[in-house]
Amino acid sequence: MTPHEFNLMLIGLFAGLLVGLVPLITGMKKNQPALAVGGFFACTITGAILGLILAVPTACLFWWLVKKAPNKSGDYKD
């Protein structure tokens, strides 16, 4: 792995971290910690692999899964 490829992977990793905050925050508000943390780490890993091209669809998928999951928290309104 060249230094340029490594730098691109780190940039993708941080982009995945930022995008992964969407399902993490949404999942924690709906009291769905498994989906929240799973979505966060999935976005982080896919961001490191292919950047935002793969991290954004992964975040959308987990956000949708969290929104479709039953609301375990009484103070979060859908």
Sine and cosine of phi, psi and omega as CSV:
sin_phi,cos_phi,sin_psi,cos_psi,sin_omega,cos_omega
0.00,0.00,0.80,-0.61,0.00,-1.00
-0.99,0.16,0.32,-0.95,0.03,-1.00
-0.87,0.49,-0.56,0.83,0.03,-1.00
-0.90,0.43,-0.70,0.72,0.03,-1.00
-0.90,0.44,-0.63,0.78,0.03,-1.00
-0.90,0.44,-0.67,0.74,0.03,-1.00
-0.90,0.44,-0.66,0.75,0.04,-1.00
-0.89,0.45,-0.61,0.80,0.03,-1.00
-0.92,0.40,-0.64,0.77,0.04,-1.00
-0.91,0.41,-0.64,0.77,0.05,-1.00
-0.89,0.45,-0.69,0.72,0.05,-1.00
-0.90,0.44,-0.60,0.80,0.03,-1.00
-0.88,0.47,-0.72,0.69,0.01,-1.00
-0.93,0.36,-0.57,0.82,0.07,-1.00
-0.91,0.41,-0.64,0.77,0.06,-1.00
-0.90,0.43,-0.59,0.80,0.07,-1.00
-0.88,0.47,-0.71,0.71,-0.01,-1.00
-0.92,0.40,-0.70,0.72,0.00,-1.00
-0.92,0.39,-0.57,0.82,-0.01,-1.00
-0.93,0.38,-0.25,0.97,0.05,-1.00
-0.92,0.39,-0.45,0.89,-0.01,-1.00
-0.89,0.46,-0.83,0.55,0.03,-1.00
-0.93,0.37,-0.48,0.88,0.01,-1.00
-0.91,0.43,-0.77,0.64,-0.03,-1.00
-0.92,0.39,-0.69,0.72,0.01,-1.00
-0.89,0.46,-0.69,0.72,0.00,-1.00
-0.92,0.40,-0.61,0.79,0.02,-1.00
-0.94,0.35,-0.58,0.81,0.04,-1.00
-0.92,0.38,-0.53,0.85,0.02,-1.00
-1.00,-0.03,0.14,0.99,0.01,-1.00
0.86,0.52,0.73,0.68,0.07,-1.00
-0.85,-0.53,0.94,0.33,-0.12,-0.99
-0.91,0.41,-0.52,0.85,-0.01,-1.00
-0.91,0.41,-0.73,0.69,0.04,-1.00
-0.93,0.38,-0.60,0.80,-0.02,-1.00
-0.90,0.44,-0.78,0.62,-0.03,-1.00
-0.94,0.34,-0.62,0.78,0.05,-1.00
-0.88,0.48,-0.69,0.73,0.04,-1.00
-0.91,0.42,-0.63,0.78,0.02,-1.00
-0.88,0.47,-0.76,0.65,-0.02,-1.00
-0.95,0.33,-0.55,0.83,0.06,-1.00
-0.90,0.44,-0.67,0.74,0.03,-1.00
-0.91,0.41,-0.63,0.78,0.01,-1.00
-0.90,0.44,-0.72,0.69,-0.03,-1.00
-0.93,0.37,-0.71,0.70,-0.01,-1.00
-0.93,0.37,-0.50,0.86,0.09,-1.00
-0.91,0.42,-0.62,0.78,0.04,-1.00
-0.93,0.36,-0.52,0.85,-0.04,-1.00
-0.97,0.22,-0.78,0.62,-0.12,-0.99
-0.73,-0.69,0.24,0.97,0.07,-1.00
0.95,0.31,-0.45,-0.89,-0.05,-1.00
-0.93,0.38,-0.36,0.93,0.01,-1.00
-0.86,0.50,-0.56,0.83,-0.01,-1.00
-0.96,-0.28,-0.47,0.88,-0.05,-1.00
-0.94,0.33,-0.62,0.79,-0.02,-1.00
-0.92,0.40,-0.74,0.67,0.07,-1.00
-0.88,0.47,-0.55,0.83,0.05,-1.00
-0.91,0.41,-0.66,0.75,0.04,-1.00
-0.90,0.43,-0.65,0.76,0.03,-1.00
-0.89,0.45,-0.66,0.75,0.01,-1.00
-0.89,0.46,-0.75,0.66,-0.02,-1.00
-0.94,0.34,-0.56,0.83,0.08,-1.00
-0.88,0.47,-0.68,0.74,0.02,-1.00
-0.91,0.42,-0.68,0.74,0.03,-1.00
-0.88,0.47,-0.65,0.76,0.03,-1.00
-0.92,0.40,-0.68,0.74,-0.01,-1.00
-0.91,0.41,-0.54,0.84,0.00,-1.00
-0.99,0.15,-0.34,0.94,-0.01,-1.00
-0.94,0.35,0.49,-0.87,0.03,-1.00
-0.89,0.45,0.61,-0.79,-0.03,-1.00
-0.97,0.24,0.92,-0.40,0.02,-1.00
-1.00,-0.04,-0.10,0.99,-0.03,-1.00
-0.93,-0.37,0.77,-0.64,-0.04,-1.00
-0.98,0.21,-0.32,0.95,-0.07,-1.00
-1.00,-0.10,0.06,1.00,0.04,-1.00
-0.96,-0.29,0.83,-0.55,-0.01,-1.00
-0.99,-0.17,0.72,-0.69,0.02,-1.00
-0.96,0.28,0.00,0.00,0.00,0.00
